[in-house]
């Protein structure tokens, strides 16, 4: 498709406003096609391929504004070279940033998985095996994670509630009493409302699991179980920067669910 587009662009560049006959258009198109394919034909070879005389090709070249066939081919070679160089530059401008991003994402994902504590995974599995009613809480973009995890477990037969910072403290206090397990998400681990809800849950004897990007945060210090996803913005605190954090969090959730399924704790319907 890209070569066809190049042929059309070059053809229009040469043939526009030249009032070429159909035969002349075919010759021009043929010569451009050969050059794009990396072939440079002598005028006699071109004439033989086209079943025309060399004089016909020379007349066409003059009609296109050149002194003869050699000058036309020289000009065509310059145009094709420039066009192909621009294509390579365009592809590189996409390819390299993509390769860099994939490499960074993979490295961050590996660090996240390597840092997983198997003891924490065992404790997590024990909690979701024991508690079929789970309360989820998230703030800001972290509500995406809490909603995703809650919906997944709901599909597996769990009774879940999913709350956000838009819900009042009174609503949380009323609802949390029905549960024995709270799963909270906070990227920074310092969101005041998340910290407050985790503390309330602990005070009421509810087990707490935190998913975060900061295992040294205030919330991480009080949660019973902590899962940390590497956050490239933890030092810059540019949380709106596009990084691997979000996609790696979703993958961590799915990995934990896969382990739970393999252990027979969660059953797929």
C-alpha positions as CSV (number, residue, x, y, z in Angstrom):
1,X,0.0,0.0,0.0
2,X,2.8,2.4,0.8
3,X,4.6,1.7,-2.5
4,X,1.4,2.2,-4.4
5,X,1.0,5.5,-2.7
6,X,4.6,6.5,-3.6
7,X,4.0,5.6,-7.2
8,X,0.9,7.8,-7.3
9,X,2.6,10.7,-5.7
10,X,5.6,10.6,-8.0
11,X,3.4,10.1,-11.1
12,X,1.3,13.2,-10.2
13,X,4.5,15.2,-9.6
14,X,5.7,14.5,-13.1
15,X,2.4,14.2,-15.1
16,X,0.4,17.0,-13.6
17,X,-0.5,19.7,-16.2
18,X,1.6,18.0,-18.8
19,X,-1.4,16.8,-20.9
20,X,0.1,13.3,-21.4
21,X,-1.5,10.8,-23.6
22,X,-2.6,7.5,-22.2
23,X,0.5,5.8,-23.7
24,X,2.8,8.5,-22.2
25,X,1.2,8.0,-18.8
26,X,1.8,4.3,-19.0
27,X,5.5,4.9,-19.9
28,X,5.9,7.3,-17.0
29,X,4.2,5.0,-14.5
30,X,6.3,2.1,-15.7
31,X,9.6,4.0,-15.3
32,X,8.6,5.2,-11.8
33,X,7.6,1.7,-10.8
34,X,10.9,0.2,-11.9
35,X,12.9,2.8,-10.0
36,X,10.9,2.2,-6.8
37,X,11.7,-1.5,-7.2
38,X,15.4,-0.6,-7.3
39,X,15.8,-1.1,-11.0
40,X,17.4,1.5,-13.4
41,X,16.8,0.5,-17.0
42,X,18.8,1.8,-20.0
43,X,16.6,3.6,-22.5
44,X,16.8,0.6,-24.9
45,X,15.8,-1.9,-22.1
46,X,12.9,0.4,-21.2
47,X,11.8,0.7,-24.8
48,X,12.0,-3.1,-25.3
49,X,9.9,-3.7,-22.1
50,X,7.3,-1.1,-23.3
51,X,7.3,-2.1,-26.9
52,X,8.0,1.5,-28.0
53,X,10.9,3.2,-29.7
54,X,13.6,5.0,-27.8
55,X,12.6,8.2,-29.7
56,X,9.1,7.9,-28.0
57,X,10.7,7.8,-24.6
58,X,13.0,10.8,-25.4
59,X,10.0,12.8,-26.6
60,X,8.1,12.0,-23.3
61,X,11.1,13.1,-21.2
62,X,11.3,16.4,-23.1
63,X,7.5,16.9,-22.6
64,X,8.1,16.4,-18.9
65,X,10.7,19.2,-18.9
66,X,14.0,17.3,-19.2
67,X,16.7,17.4,-21.9
68,X,16.5,13.6,-22.4
69,X,16.2,10.2,-20.8
70,X,19.4,10.5,-18.7
71,X,18.3,13.8,-17.0
72,X,14.8,12.4,-16.3
73,X,16.3,9.2,-14.7
74,X,18.7,11.3,-12.6
75,X,15.9,13.5,-11.3
76,X,13.7,10.4,-10.6
77,X,16.5,8.8,-8.7
78,X,16.8,11.9,-6.5
79,X,13.1,12.0,-5.8
80,X,12.9,8.3,-5.0
81,X,15.9,8.5,-2.7
82,X,14.5,11.4,-0.8
83,X,11.1,9.8,-0.5
84,X,12.5,6.5,0.9
85,X,14.7,8.4,3.3
86,X,11.7,10.2,4.6
87,X,9.8,6.9,5.0
88,X,12.7,5.4,7.1
89,X,12.8,8.5,9.3
90,X,9.0,8.3,9.8
91,X,9.1,4.6,10.8
92,X,12.1,5.3,13.1
93,X,10.2,8.1,14.8
94,X,7.5,5.5,15.8
95,X,9.7,2.4,16.2
96,X,12.3,3.7,18.7
97,X,9.8,5.3,21.2
98,X,7.7,2.1,21.0
99,X,10.8,-0.1,21.7
100,X,11.9,2.2,24.6
101,X,8.4,2.1,26.2
102,X,8.1,-1.7,25.9
103,X,11.5,-2.2,27.4
104,X,10.7,0.2,30.3
105,X,7.3,-1.5,30.9
106,X,8.8,-5.0,30.9
107,X,11.6,-4.0,33.2
108,X,9.2,-2.4,35.7
109,X,6.9,-5.4,35.5
110,X,9.8,-7.7,36.2
111,X,10.8,-5.7,39.2
112,X,7.2,-5.7,40.5
113,X,7.0,-9.5,40.2
114,X,10.4,-10.1,41.6
115,X,9.5,-8.0,44.7
116,X,6.4,-10.1,45.4
117,X,6.4,-11.7,48.8
118,X,5.1,-15.3,48.7
119,X,4.1,-15.0,52.3
120,X,1.9,-12.1,51.5
121,X,0.4,-14.0,48.6
122,X,-0.4,-16.9,50.9
123,X,-2.1,-14.5,53.4
124,X,-4.0,-12.9,50.6
125,X,-5.3,-16.3,49.4
126,X,-6.3,-17.3,52.9
127,X,-8.3,-14.1,53.3
128,X,-10.2,-14.4,50.0
129,X,-10.8,-18.1,50.8
130,X,-12.2,-17.2,54.2
131,X,-14.2,-14.1,53.2
132,X,-16.8,-14.3,50.4
133,X,-17.9,-10.7,51.2
134,X,-15.2,-8.1,50.4
135,X,-15.3,-4.3,50.7
136,X,-13.2,-2.4,48.1
137,X,-12.0,1.2,48.4
138,X,-10.1,3.4,46.0
139,X,-9.3,7.1,45.5
140,X,-8.8,9.0,42.2
141,X,-7.5,6.8,39.4
142,X,-7.1,4.0,41.8
143,X,-10.9,3.5,41.6
144,X,-10.2,1.9,38.3
145,X,-8.3,-0.9,40.0
146,X,-10.8,-1.3,42.8
147,X,-13.7,-1.5,40.4
148,X,-11.9,-4.0,38.2
149,X,-10.9,-6.3,41.0
150,X,-14.4,-6.1,42.6
151,X,-16.1,-6.8,39.3
152,X,-13.8,-9.8,38.7
153,X,-14.6,-11.3,42.1
154,X,-18.3,-10.6,41.7
155,X,-18.2,-12.7,38.5
156,X,-16.6,-15.5,40.6
157,X,-19.5,-15.4,43.0
158,X,-18.3,-13.0,45.7
159,X,-20.5,-10.4,47.3
160,X,-18.6,-7.1,46.9
161,X,-19.1,-3.4,47.7
162,X,-17.0,-0.8,46.0
163,X,-16.6,2.6,47.6
164,X,-14.8,5.8,46.7
165,X,-13.8,9.0,48.3
166,X,-17.1,10.5,47.1
167,X,-18.9,8.4,49.7
168,X,-19.2,10.0,53.1
169,X,-17.5,8.7,56.3
170,X,-20.9,7.8,57.7
171,X,-21.7,5.6,54.7
172,X,-18.4,3.9,55.1
173,X,-18.9,3.3,58.8
174,X,-22.3,1.9,58.2
175,X,-21.2,-0.5,55.4
176,X,-17.8,-1.7,56.8
177,X,-19.5,-3.4,59.7
178,X,-20.9,-6.1,57.4
179,X,-17.4,-7.1,56.2
180,X,-14.3,-8.8,57.5
181,X,-12.0,-7.9,54.7
182,X,-11.1,-4.5,53.1
183,X,-9.1,-4.2,49.9
184,X,-7.9,-0.7,49.3
185,X,-6.0,0.9,46.4
186,X,-3.8,4.0,46.8
187,X,-0.9,4.8,44.4
188,X,0.8,7.2,46.8
189,X,-0.4,5.5,50.0
190,X,-0.8,9.0,51.5
191,X,-4.3,9.8,50.4
192,X,-5.9,11.0,53.6
193,X,-9.3,9.4,53.1
194,X,-7.8,6.0,52.2
195,X,-5.5,6.2,55.2
196,X,-8.6,7.0,57.4
197,X,-10.7,4.2,56.0
198,X,-8.0,1.6,56.5
199,X,-7.5,2.8,60.1
200,X,-11.2,2.6,60.7
201,X,-11.4,-0.9,59.3
202,X,-8.4,-2.1,61.5
203,X,-10.1,-0.5,64.6
204,X,-13.2,-2.6,63.9
205,X,-11.2,-5.8,63.4
206,X,-11.4,-5.9,59.7
207,X,-8.4,-7.3,57.8
208,X,-6.9,-4.9,55.4
209,X,-5.1,-5.4,52.1
210,X,-3.4,-2.5,50.3
211,X,-2.3,-2.3,46.7
212,X,0.1,0.7,46.3
213,X,3.0,2.2,44.5
214,X,4.7,3.2,47.8
215,X,5.4,0.5,50.4
216,X,6.9,3.0,52.8
217,X,3.7,5.1,52.9
218,X,1.6,5.8,56.0
219,X,-1.2,3.5,54.7
220,X,1.3,0.7,54.0
221,X,2.6,0.9,57.5
222,X,-0.8,0.0,59.0
223,X,-2.3,-2.4,56.4
224,X,-2.1,-6.1,57.2
225,X,-1.0,-7.1,53.8
226,X,0.7,-4.9,51.2
227,X,1.3,-5.5,47.5
228,X,3.5,-2.9,45.8
229,X,3.6,-2.1,42.1
230,X,6.8,-0.2,41.0
231,X,5.8,3.4,40.4
232,X,8.3,5.3,38.2
233,X,6.8,8.6,39.4
234,X,7.4,8.0,43.1
235,X,10.2,10.5,43.3
236,X,8.9,13.1,40.9
237,X,5.3,12.7,42.1
238,X,4.1,13.3,38.6
239,X,1.2,10.9,39.0
240,X,-0.5,12.0,35.7
241,X,2.6,10.9,33.7
242,X,1.9,7.9,31.4
243,X,3.9,5.0,32.9
244,X,3.7,1.3,33.4
245,X,2.1,1.6,36.8
246,X,-1.5,1.3,35.7
247,X,-1.0,-1.6,33.3
248,X,1.2,-3.5,35.8
249,X,-1.4,-3.1,38.5
250,X,-4.0,-4.7,36.4
251,X,-1.6,-7.5,35.5
252,X,-0.8,-8.1,39.2
253,X,-4.5,-8.4,40.0
254,X,-4.9,-11.0,37.3
255,X,-1.8,-12.9,38.4
256,X,-3.2,-13.2,41.9
257,X,-6.6,-14.3,40.6
258,X,-4.9,-16.9,38.4
259,X,-3.0,-18.3,41.5
260,X,-6.3,-18.3,43.4
261,X,-8.0,-20.2,40.6
262,X,-5.2,-22.8,40.4
263,X,-5.4,-23.3,44.1
264,X,-9.2,-23.9,43.8
265,X,-10.0,-20.9,46.0
266,X,-11.7,-19.0,43.2
267,X,-13.9,-21.1,40.8
268,X,-14.5,-20.0,37.2
269,X,-18.1,-20.5,36.0
